[in-house]
Amino acid sequence: MQTFKQPLPKESEQYYLKRSREGDMNARNTLVEYNMRLVAHIVKKYNSPDRNTDDLISIGTIGLIKAIDTYDINKGNRLVTYASRCIENELLMMLRQERKCSKDISLYEPIGTDKEGNEINLLDIIEYQGKDITEHVILNDDIRLLYTAITGCLEKRELTVLSLRYGLFGNDVLSQREVASILNISRSYVSRIEKKALSKLSTELNRAHTDNGSDRKSLT
């Protein structure tokens, strides 16, 4: 079983961050080595029998390296806070591409449970101004339309918020407050991003089906 080193003390971390910022590759390598435990911890959320753990670790490590290279030492936060987001983002990008290429996902794919423990699927989250989206979307297994909309019309932060809020791409279903804590933004800002993203997704799905010959009315 692979073991990882314990995190560096704050003073040592600051020292190696400064050296790394000055171009010391050994310092950067040291930071990577002592933060691999964080990568392994985050990877556990995305692990599954059909995924290679070593591959996930490699992808997470890319996110860690990006974090080390772009971390602003003057902001005061520990590297682990910033690196966690970068590692998550790198894994989400991989999973987004994985899902985009998959042919085994439908609108009815289970993505988590609600507060009462009831199973929810992709279609359940796509609502617009309280209207039933099923009145406007052809219920079929056309993954191209759905995932093209998700990955094509949403900005990076919008995709991240929806992924965390509704358990997309292997994430746990989180509350707005939990998402706000992860992204270091306010809960109200998370709510605004979520509403905007769902509206854009609904509009894009409606447009896509209209372009494909659907005779249903447009969302209003």
Backbone as CSV, one residue per row, in Angstrom:
resi,resn,N_x,N_y,N_z,CA_x,CA_y,CA_z,C_x,C_y,C_z
1,MET,0.843,-1.204,0.000,0.000,0.000,0.000,0.881,1.258,0.000
2,GLN,0.583,2.195,-0.875,1.395,3.397,-0.977,1.126,4.324,0.200
3,THR,2.197,4.848,0.777,2.059,5.789,1.887,2.613,7.142,1.452
4,PHE,2.055,8.200,2.048,2.475,9.554,1.692,2.951,10.277,2.942
5,LYS,3.825,11.235,2.744,4.387,11.980,3.853,3.351,12.921,4.457
6,GLN,3.537,13.207,5.722,2.676,14.165,6.403,2.955,15.566,5.856
7,PRO,1.943,16.468,5.883,2.137,17.834,5.365,3.273,18.552,6.080
8,LEU,3.881,19.475,5.376,4.955,20.271,5.947,4.421,21.240,7.003
9,PRO,5.208,21.575,7.999,4.824,22.661,8.915,4.687,23.956,8.115
10,LYS,3.917,24.887,8.632,3.642,26.119,7.909,4.921,26.868,7.530
11,GLU,5.868,26.934,8.473,7.088,27.682,8.208,7.879,27.047,7.059
12,SER,7.964,25.714,7.070,8.688,25.015,6.008,7.982,25.171,4.681
13,GLU,6.661,25.118,4.729,5.874,25.279,3.501,6.131,26.648,2.882
14,GLN,6.136,27.678,3.713,6.381,29.029,3.224,7.781,29.148,2.610
15,TYR,8.739,28.507,3.245,10.123,28.542,2.748,10.208,27.922,1.357
16,TYR,9.624,26.745,1.192,9.702,26.057,-0.102,8.865,26.758,-1.167
17,LEU,7.763,27.384,-0.758,6.964,28.147,-1.717,7.762,29.320,-2.276
18,LYS,8.485,30.005,-1.401,9.310,31.140,-1.855,10.407,30.667,-2.789
19,ARG,11.040,29.544,-2.419,12.103,29.010,-3.268,11.543,28.550,-4.619
20,SER,10.382,27.936,-4.581,9.754,27.476,-5.819,9.400,28.644,-6.711
21,ARG,8.904,29.732,-6.107,8.551,30.917,-6.871,9.792,31.532,-7.540
22,GLU,10.936,31.305,-6.930,12.189,31.820,-7.487,12.783,30.902,-8.554
23,GLY,12.071,29.814,-8.833,12.517,28.916,-9.889,13.251,27.678,-9.422
24,ASP,13.245,27.416,-8.127,13.932,26.240,-7.580,13.050,25.005,-7.787
25,MET,13.425,24.152,-8.744,12.621,22.979,-9.060,12.642,21.957,-7.936
26,ASN,13.751,21.876,-7.213,13.813,20.952,-6.081,12.817,21.349,-5.004
27,ALA,12.653,22.653,-4.816,11.687,23.142,-3.837,10.276,22.785,-4.283
28,ARG,9.997,22.963,-5.575,8.665,22.609,-6.071,8.417,21.118,-5.915
29,ASN,9.419,20.312,-6.233,9.272,18.863,-6.096,9.021,18.461,-4.645
30,THR,9.653,19.173,-3.736,9.438,18.900,-2.307,7.992,19.197,-1.920
31,LEU,7.467,20.305,-2.395,6.073,20.663,-2.111,5.120,19.623,-2.683
32,VAL,5.406,19.142,-3.882,4.568,18.099,-4.481,4.605,16.844,-3.613
33,GLU,5.811,16.441,-3.222,5.992,15.218,-2.444,5.230,15.269,-1.126
34,TYR,5.270,16.427,-0.470,4.651,16.529,0.849,3.153,16.858,0.788
35,ASN,2.620,17.026,-0.408,1.187,17.265,-0.539,0.463,16.151,-1.295
36,MET,1.160,15.043,-1.535,0.529,13.923,-2.238,-0.571,13.266,-1.400
37,ARG,-0.473,13.388,-0.083,-1.537,12.850,0.770,-2.856,13.568,0.477
38,LEU,-2.787,14.876,0.208,-3.980,15.651,-0.141,-4.562,15.154,-1.462
39,VAL,-3.703,14.926,-2.448,-4.164,14.412,-3.739,-4.889,13.082,-3.556
40,ALA,-4.270,12.176,-2.801,-4.860,10.859,-2.587,-6.201,10.969,-1.877
41,HIS,-6.307,11.898,-0.943,-7.569,12.073,-0.206,-8.690,12.535,-1.133
42,ILE,-8.392,13.499,-2.008,-9.410,14.021,-2.915,-9.782,12.980,-3.967
43,VAL,-8.794,12.224,-4.426,-9.033,11.195,-5.447,-10.036,10.152,-4.972
44,LYS,-10.075,9.895,-3.668,-11.010,8.899,-3.136,-12.454,9.210,-3.511
45,LYS,-12.785,10.484,-3.644,-14.147,10.884,-3.994,-14.514,10.469,-5.411
46,TYR,-13.518,10.316,-6.268,-13.767,10.045,-7.679,-13.422,8.612,-8.076
47,ASN,-12.941,7.841,-7.120,-12.514,6.481,-7.427,-13.716,5.568,-7.629
48,SER,-13.572,4.619,-8.512,-14.606,3.628,-8.767,-13.947,2.402,-9.390
49,PRO,-14.653,1.258,-9.395,-14.046,0.028,-9.929,-13.583,0.140,-11.378
50,ASP,-14.209,1.020,-12.159,-13.846,1.123,-13.572,-12.821,2.218,-13.833
51,ARG,-12.241,2.782,-12.771,-11.206,3.794,-12.934,-9.910,3.332,-12.283
52,ASN,-8.803,3.665,-12.917,-7.494,3.316,-12.394,-7.054,4.382,-11.394
53,THR,-6.821,3.963,-10.157,-6.462,4.911,-9.107,-5.174,5.658,-9.438
54,ASP,-4.199,4.943,-10.005,-2.932,5.590,-10.347,-3.141,6.696,-11.379
55,ASP,-4.066,6.462,-12.325,-4.361,7.492,-13.324,-4.969,8.717,-12.663
56,LEU,-5.890,8.488,-11.716,-6.511,9.601,-11.003,-5.482,10.370,-10.181
57,ILE,-4.564,9.637,-9.561,-3.503,10.281,-8.790,-2.653,11.163,-9.701
58,SER,-2.348,10.652,-10.893,-1.536,11.421,-11.842,-2.239,12.704,-12.252
59,ILE,-3.554,12.610,-12.513,-4.324,13.788,-12.909,-4.409,14.773,-11.751
60,GLY,-4.651,14.251,-10.545,-4.698,15.116,-9.372,-3.371,15.809,-9.121
61,THR,-2.267,15.101,-9.408,-0.942,15.683,-9.221,-0.717,16.850,-10.171
62,ILE,-1.271,16.752,-11.384,-1.183,17.873,-12.322,-1.842,19.110,-11.712
63,GLY,-3.015,18.903,-11.100,-3.699,20.012,-10.436,-2.871,20.575,-9.290
64,LEU,-2.206,19.690,-8.538,-1.351,20.140,-7.430,-0.194,20.991,-7.950
65,ILE,0.440,20.547,-9.018,1.560,21.296,-9.591,1.095,22.672,-10.078
66,LYS,-0.077,22.706,-10.713,-0.625,23.993,-11.153,-0.859,24.911,-9.959
67,ALA,-1.332,24.314,-8.865,-1.581,25.111,-7.659,-0.290,25.704,-7.119
68,ILE,0.752,24.895,-7.057,2.047,25.366,-6.550,2.597,26.484,-7.433
69,ASP,2.426,26.326,-8.737,2.975,27.309,-9.683,2.203,28.629,-9.683
70,THR,0.930,28.598,-9.296,0.105,29.816,-9.377,-0.297,30.360,-8.008
71,TYR,0.085,29.687,-6.939,-0.297,30.102,-5.593,0.306,31.466,-5.249
72,ASP,-0.521,32.335,-4.692,-0.079,33.663,-4.265,0.221,33.620,-2.774
73,ILE,1.479,33.610,-2.444,1.900,33.472,-1.053,1.473,34.661,-0.203
74,ASN,1.157,35.780,-0.828,0.801,36.996,-0.084,-0.656,37.029,0.367
75,LYS,-1.473,36.083,-0.102,-2.889,36.107,0.258,-3.163,35.547,1.647
76,GLY,-2.218,34.824,2.213,-2.355,34.397,3.596,-2.954,33.023,3.803
77,ASN,-3.701,32.492,2.840,-4.274,31.162,3.002,-3.202,30.090,2.863
78,ARG,-3.427,28.950,3.529,-2.515,27.840,3.379,-2.617,27.279,1.967
79,LEU,-1.529,26.705,1.497,-1.493,26.102,0.169,-2.561,25.025,0.023
80,VAL,-2.824,24.280,1.091,-3.769,23.159,1.009,-5.158,23.618,0.572
81,THR,-5.575,24.804,1.007,-6.897,25.314,0.643,-6.985,25.585,-0.852
82,TYR,-5.980,26.267,-1.365,-5.945,26.600,-2.790,-5.719,25.355,-3.638
83,ALA,-4.814,24.495,-3.192,-4.492,23.282,-3.946,-5.687,22.345,-4.046
84,SER,-6.502,22.282,-3.005,-7.682,21.400,-3.035,-8.592,21.772,-4.192
85,ARG,-8.804,23.067,-4.404,-9.663,23.507,-5.505,-9.036,23.178,-6.857
86,CYS,-7.718,23.377,-6.969,-7.039,23.093,-8.244,-7.074,21.600,-8.567
87,ILE,-6.888,20.775,-7.563,-6.924,19.324,-7.772,-8.334,18.898,-8.173
88,GLU,-9.337,19.428,-7.468,-10.734,19.131,-7.802,-11.042,19.540,-9.240
89,ASN,-10.613,20.723,-9.621,-10.886,21.220,-10.975,-10.256,20.331,-12.037
90,GLU,-9.044,19.863,-11.774,-8.363,19.005,-12.750,-9.097,17.683,-12.913
91,LEU,-9.554,17.126,-11.800,-10.307,15.867,-11.855,-11.662,16.070,-12.518
92,LEU,-12.299,17.200,-12.243,-13.586,17.491,-12.878,-13.437,17.629,-14.387
93,MET,-12.352,18.254,-14.828,-12.122,18.375,-16.262,-11.980,17.001,-16.905
94,MET,-11.273,16.111,-16.237,-11.102,14.756,-16.751,-12.432,14.017,-16.802
95,LEU,-13.205,14.139,-15.731,-14.486,13.440,-15.676,-15.483,14.016,-16.662
96,ARG,-15.413,15.330,-16.885,-16.285,15.962,-17.866,-16.010,15.392,-19.253
97,GLN,-14.721,15.250,-19.577,-14.356,14.684,-20.869,-14.759,13.217,-20.945
98,GLU,-14.603,12.520,-19.833,-14.979,11.104,-19.773,-16.464,10.927,-20.019
99,ARG,-17.258,11.751,-19.374,-18.709,11.677,-19.541,-19.125,12.091,-20.954
100,LYS,-18.410,13.078,-21.489,-18.733,13.562,-22.827,-18.557,12.461,-23.856
101,CYS,-17.565,11.609,-23.620,-17.270,10.539,-24.566,-18.080,9.276,-24.291
102,SER,-18.688,9.205,-23.122,-19.436,7.992,-22.757,-20.706,7.862,-23.584
103,LYS,-21.148,6.625,-23.782,-22.369,6.372,-24.536,-23.395,5.618,-23.681
104,ASP,-23.174,5.609,-22.395,-24.030,4.822,-21.515,-24.812,5.679,-20.529
105,ILE,-24.971,6.980,-20.829,-25.635,7.880,-19.902,-26.891,8.443,-20.531
106,SER,-27.952,8.557,-19.748,-29.196,9.117,-20.248,-29.666,10.216,-19.317
107,LEU,-30.776,10.845,-19.696,-31.375,11.863,-18.830,-31.801,11.279,-17.499
108,TYR,-31.962,9.961,-17.444,-32.434,9.316,-16.221,-31.290,8.750,-15.389
109,GLU,-30.057,9.096,-15.702,-28.930,8.575,-14.938,-29.002,9.048,-13.490
110,PRO,-28.960,8.132,-12.506,-28.961,8.548,-11.104,-27.718,9.355,-10.789
111,ILE,-27.902,10.483,-10.087,-26.755,11.319,-9.750,-26.658,11.592,-8.262
112,GLY,-27.582,11.051,-7.469,-27.533,11.268,-6.034,-28.918,11.131,-5.420
113,THR,-29.055,11.634,-4.210,-30.332,11.582,-3.512,-30.661,12.944,-2.937
114,ASP,-31.975,13.189,-2.727,-32.365,14.444,-2.103,-32.338,14.294,-0.591
115,LYS,-32.798,15.321,0.110,-32.733,15.306,1.567,-33.571,14.197,2.194
116,GLU,-34.598,13.732,1.471,-35.451,12.665,1.970,-34.932,11.284,1.578
117,GLY,-33.804,11.251,0.891,-33.234,9.974,0.484,-33.766,9.447,-0.834
118,ASN,-34.573,10.253,-1.548,-35.113,9.819,-2.834,-34.069,10.016,-3.927
119,GLU,-33.997,9.041,-4.827,-33.027,9.120,-5.922,-33.411,10.238,-6.880
120,ILE,-32.412,11.004,-7.318,-32.648,12.045,-8.306,-31.769,11.771,-9.521
121,ASN,-32.232,12.229,-10.681,-31.456,12.034,-11.896,-31.216,13.369,-12.586
122,LEU,-30.521,13.322,-13.718,-30.167,14.551,-14.418,-31.381,15.396,-14.769
123,LEU,-32.445,14.731,-15.204,-33.622,15.469,-15.628,-34.248,16.241,-14.477
124,ASP,-34.135,15.678,-13.254,-34.756,16.312,-12.094,-34.195,17.700,-11.808
125,ILE,-32.919,17.938,-12.172,-32.304,19.211,-11.792,-32.496,20.297,-12.840
126,ILE,-32.976,19.914,-14.026,-33.088,20.895,-15.100,-34.478,21.511,-15.073
127,GLU,-34.622,22.565,-14.304,-35.901,23.244,-14.181,-35.700,24.722,-14.484
128,TYR,-36.766,25.360,-14.925,-36.659,26.778,-15.270,-37.931,27.492,-14.867
129,GLN,-37.821,28.422,-13.888,-38.937,29.231,-13.403,-40.126,28.355,-13.012
130,GLY,-39.824,27.219,-12.380,-40.884,26.376,-11.846,-41.621,25.560,-12.884
131,LYS,-41.250,25.652,-14.137,-41.967,24.908,-15.171,-41.359,23.523,-15.330
132,ASP,-42.172,22.589,-15.764,-41.730,21.218,-15.952,-40.972,21.133,-17.263
133,ILE,-39.674,20.870,-17.165,-38.846,20.845,-18.363,-39.250,19.725,-19.310
134,THR,-39.946,18.710,-18.782,-40.335,17.593,-19.644,-41.337,18.029,-20.707
135,GLU,-41.969,19.199,-20.511,-42.874,19.713,-21.527,-42.101,20.205,-22.746
136,HIS,-40.813,20.417,-22.574,-40.028,21.036,-23.637,-38.855,20.176,-24.135
137,VAL,-38.529,19.115,-23.411,-37.382,18.302,-23.790,-37.830,16.895,-24.142
138,ILE,-37.420,16.401,-25.268,-37.738,15.041,-25.669,-36.985,14.093,-24.750
139,LEU,-37.744,13.200,-24.085,-37.134,12.312,-23.111,-36.499,11.125,-23.840
140,ASN,-35.236,11.193,-24.062,-34.540,10.100,-24.743,-33.124,9.995,-24.230
141,ASP,-32.357,9.118,-24.816,-30.997,8.850,-24.354,-29.941,9.558,-25.193
142,ASP,-30.279,10.692,-25.760,-29.353,11.388,-26.641,-28.309,12.131,-25.820
143,ILE,-27.247,11.471,-25.469,-26.205,12.060,-24.625,-25.525,13.248,-25.284
144,ARG,-25.465,13.247,-26.593,-24.779,14.326,-27.282,-25.402,15.670,-26.965
145,LEU,-26.751,15.737,-27.006,-27.421,16.999,-26.734,-27.222,17.446,-25.294
146,LEU,-27.386,16.506,-24.363,-27.302,16.868,-22.957,-25.899,17.314,-22.559
147,TYR,-24.910,16.492,-22.882,-23.569,16.815,-22.424,-22.883,17.887,-23.255
148,THR,-23.312,18.046,-24.486,-22.826,19.188,-25.251,-23.316,20.476,-24.598
149,ALA,-24.569,20.458,-24.117,-25.120,21.635,-23.437,-24.369,21.917,-22.145
150,ILE,-24.142,20.872,-21.340,-23.495,21.044,-20.044,-22.083,21.585,-20.200
151,THR,-21.323,20.979,-21.112,-19.925,21.370,-21.254,-19.735,22.546,-22.192
152,GLY,-20.758,22.841,-22.994,-20.609,23.885,-23.990,-21.117,25.248,-23.586
153,CYS,-22.207,25.291,-22.808,-22.812,26.595,-22.530,-22.455,27.147,-21.157
154,LEU,-21.896,26.324,-20.277,-21.604,26.786,-18.923,-20.160,27.245,-18.788
155,GLU,-19.969,28.309,-18.041,-18.623,28.740,-17.708,-18.039,27.789,-16.667
156,LYS,-16.737,27.851,-16.485,-16.050,26.904,-15.613,-16.630,26.908,-14.204
157,ARG,-16.869,28.090,-13.649,-17.380,28.158,-12.270,-18.811,27.654,-12.198
158,GLU,-19.615,27.927,-13.231,-20.994,27.430,-13.264,-21.018,25.911,-13.294
159,LEU,-20.142,25.317,-14.095,-20.060,23.870,-14.172,-19.627,23.277,-12.836
160,THR,-18.666,23.931,-12.192,-18.195,23.451,-10.897,-19.309,23.498,-9.852
161,VAL,-20.057,24.599,-9.822,-21.143,24.742,-8.846,-22.207,23.671,-9.054
162,LEU,-22.655,23.465,-10.300,-23.665,22.438,-10.562,-23.129,21.053,-10.236
163,SER,-21.870,20.806,-10.543,-21.279,19.496,-10.271,-21.276,19.200,-8.776
164,LEU,-20.944,20.199,-7.980,-20.905,20.016,-6.528,-22.296,20.008,-5.912
165,ARG,-23.199,20.836,-6.414,-24.539,20.931,-5.844,-25.374,19.679,-6.102
166,TYR,-25.219,19.088,-7.300,-26.084,17.980,-7.689,-25.347,16.661,-7.880
167,GLY,-24.109,16.614,-7.449,-23.391,15.346,-7.486,-23.029,14.870,-8.872
168,LEU,-22.842,15.792,-9.813,-22.454,15.404,-11.161,-20.993,14.967,-11.203
169,PHE,-20.666,14.125,-12.157,-19.289,13.714,-12.415,-18.617,13.103,-11.183
170,GLY,-19.374,12.338,-10.423,-18.792,11.610,-9.302,-18.688,12.377,-8.000
171,ASN,-19.168,13.621,-7.957,-19.114,14.396,-6.719,-20.225,13.983,-5.759
172,ASP,-20.021,14.284,-4.471,-21.092,14.159,-3.493,-22.060,15.332,-3.668
173,VAL,-23.329,15.102,-3.316,-24.311,16.190,-3.355,-24.071,17.096,-2.141
174,LEU,-23.820,18.378,-2.395,-23.496,19.315,-1.324,-24.525,20.432,-1.244
175,SER,-24.642,21.008,-0.075,-25.519,22.167,0.108,-24.839,23.405,-0.461
176,GLN,-25.614,24.472,-0.645,-25.032,25.721,-1.128,-23.970,26.233,-0.158
177,ARG,-24.206,26.053,1.121,-23.242,26.532,2.110,-21.934,25.750,2.005
178,GLU,-22.027,24.435,1.763,-20.819,23.627,1.627,-20.052,24.002,0.354
179,VAL,-20.791,24.246,-0.725,-20.146,24.663,-1.974,-19.458,26.015,-1.782
180,ALA,-20.137,26.916,-1.075,-19.560,28.237,-0.817,-18.239,28.123,-0.059
181,SER,-18.197,27.198,0.895,-16.981,27.005,1.676,-15.841,26.481,0.808
182,ILE,-16.134,25.529,-0.084,-15.115,24.953,-0.960,-14.561,25.998,-1.921
183,LEU,-15.457,26.818,-2.490,-15.046,27.800,-3.490,-14.629,29.131,-2.882
184,ASN,-14.784,29.241,-1.555,-14.395,30.466,-0.848,-15.182,31.679,-1.351
185,ILE,-16.491,31.486,-1.539,-17.381,32.571,-1.922,-18.602,32.518,-1.013
186,SER,-19.496,33.488,-1.109,-20.665,33.519,-0.242,-21.748,32.548,-0.725
187,ARG,-22.618,32.117,0.210,-23.702,31.210,-0.155,-24.645,31.864,-1.148
188,SER,-24.907,33.169,-0.973,-25.817,33.869,-1.885,-25.234,33.923,-3.298
189,TYR,-23.899,34.033,-3.388,-23.260,34.038,-4.705,-23.374,32.668,-5.359
190,VAL,-23.232,31.617,-4.561,-23.434,30.256,-5.077,-24.846,30.111,-5.627
191,SER,-25.831,30.642,-4.892,-27.223,30.559,-5.324,-27.427,31.261,-6.658
192,ARG,-26.819,32.446,-6.811,-26.961,33.184,-8.072,-26.311,32.427,-9.230
193,ILE,-25.129,31.876,-8.989,-24.444,31.108,-10.030,-25.276,29.890,-10.429
194,GLU,-25.827,29.216,-9.429,-26.627,28.013,-9.680,-27.863,28.328,-10.523
195,LYS,-28.583,29.375,-10.151,-29.794,29.737,-10.891,-29.463,30.133,-12.328
196,LYS,-28.397,30.888,-12.483,-27.996,31.315,-13.823,-27.590,30.116,-14.672
197,ALA,-26.854,29.188,-14.075,-26.387,28.016,-14.813,-27.548,27.132,-15.234
198,LEU,-28.518,26.911,-14.342,-29.683,26.084,-14.677,-30.517,26.739,-15.774
199,SER,-30.631,28.069,-15.711,-31.371,28.788,-16.747,-30.682,28.634,-18.100
200,LYS,-29.353,28.807,-18.128,-28.607,28.657,-19.370,-28.706,27.243,-19.911
201,LEU,-28.641,26.266,-19.016,-28.711,24.869,-19.433,-30.072,24.538,-20.028
202,SER,-31.126,25.027,-19.388,-32.475,24.797,-19.910,-32.657,25.432,-21.286
203,THR,-32.188,26.683,-21.411,-32.297,27.391,-22.688,-31.526,26.676,-23.780
204,GLU,-30.326,26.222,-23.452,-29.495,25.539,-24.435,-30.111,24.207,-24.870
205,LEU,-30.684,23.477,-23.925,-31.329,22.207,-24.271,-32.536,22.448,-25.169
206,ASN,-33.309,23.483,-24.840,-34.464,23.808,-25.668,-34.039,24.183,-27.088
207,ARG,-32.970,25.002,-27.183,-32.473,25.414,-28.490,-31.969,24.215,-29.290
208,ALA,-31.267,23.307,-28.603,-30.709,22.142,-29.272,-31.809,21.254,-29.843
209,HIS,-32.876,21.072,-29.064,-33.973,20.242,-29.554,-34.743,20.942,-30.669
210,THR,-34.841,22.270,-30.587,-35.493,23.009,-31.669,-34.697,22.851,-32.963
211,ASP,-33.373,22.944,-32.847,-32.516,22.786,-34.017,-32.616,21.389,-34.593
212,ASN,-32.994,20.422,-33.756,-33.089,19.048,-34.225,-34.507,18.671,-34.627
213,GLY,-35.355,19.658,-34.832,-36.670,19.397,-35.392,-37.776,19.225,-34.378
214,SER,-37.537,19.540,-33.116,-38.609,19.425,-32.135,-39.664,20.479,-32.403
215,ASP,-40.931,20.097,-32.308,-42.000,21.042,-32.565,-42.612,21.577,-31.270
216,ARG,-41.877,21.373,-30.160,-42.387,21.882,-28.892,-42.123,23.376,-28.788
217,LYS,-42.852,24.070,-27.984,-42.682,25.506,-27.809,-41.387,25.799,-27.086
218,SER,-40.878,26.973,-27.348,-39.637,27.383,-26.693,-39.915,27.714,-25.236
219,LEU,-38.863,27.585,-24.397,-38.990,27.973,-22.996,-39.189,29.476,-22.912
220,THR,-40.032,29.900,-22.034,-40.255,31.334,-21.850,-40.058,31.698,-20.389
